Amino acid sequence: MWQHDGNMSRTDRLLRLMQGLRSLEPPVTAARLAGELGVTERTIYRDIATLRGLGAVIDGAAGFGYTVIEDASLPPLAFTDEELEALVLGLREVEAVADPHLGAAATAALAKLRARLPDRQAHRLKHAVLSAHRYFPPPSATVDLRVLRKAAWDEMEIRISYRDKHGQPSDRQVRPLQIVFFQDSHCLLAWCCLRRDFRAFRLDRIATLDVTGPSFRPHRTSLLRQHLERLRGQTDGFGETSREQI
């Protein structure tokens, strides 16, 4: 369920443990939790005790498994039934089309929602009428999209090795603005420092990615607005001129 590393902080481990107690089928054994987090069962026992000391209501014991009971003092989230269906549909779509890290984040978000909702709506979320599936998902990116998303948020220029639709390679210094999920591909909307113009790059055609700087803060929002306005002015919202760029 998680990709763990040896440098995980204790705080992060406790948060992930709580998330596991919420999302895995209860009662969850210490052995299962230890395997998910990459730690020993003894560590799980200590962390369960710590969570209880912090106020978490966790039923169960060693050898039987654990079940988390939400703190009744926390106010339930308030959604209409249609809002809830919309949230489920959106998060299921992310699970279906996003990279593994973002897909796992969508799964975790659904588990957190279910844990905080009133019983009736938690049941509705678990058995939602709406869902999303892709029999032919878009091609997977070959670079770490967490790095790309962070560079866009931090407004840092990146250098990419790219090949166009004809297979021609090029190196580009770009300002990443937004990742767009299209039906048949995912694209990076960016300002290309080489062409001195807006461009769209298919993620599955980016061979390498390096965050090089410099920072282009605080221009991301204004550049993105200009890029989207240009796209809206084309015939289909993402016209042939832009398609030729990718």
HELIX and SHEET records of a PDB file:
HELIX    1   1 ARG A   10  SER A   23  1                                  14    
HELIX    2   2 ALA A   30  LEU A   37  1                                   8    
HELIX    3   3 GLU A   41  GLY A   53  1                                  13    
HELIX    4   4 ASP A   81  VAL A   97  1                                  17    
HELIX    5   5 PRO A  100  ARG A  116  1                                  17    
HELIX    6   6 ASP A  119  LYS A  126  1                                   8    
HELIX    7   7 LEU A  145  ASP A  154  1                                  10    
HELIX    8   8 LEU A  203  ARG A  205  5                                   3    
HELIX    9   9 ARG A  220  ARG A  232  1                                  13    
HELIX   10  10 GLU A  240  GLN A  245  1                                   6    
SHEET    1   A 2 VAL A  57  ALA A  61  0                                        
SHEET    2   A 2 GLY A  65  ILE A  69 -1                                        
SHEET    1   B 5 ASP A 197  ARG A 202  0                                        
SHEET    2   B 5 HIS A 186  CYS A 192 -1                                        
SHEET    3   B 5 PRO A 169  PHE A 181 -1                                        
SHEET    4   B 5 MET A 156  ARG A 163 -1                                        
SHEET    5   B 5 ILE A 206  SER A 215 -1                                        
END                                                                             
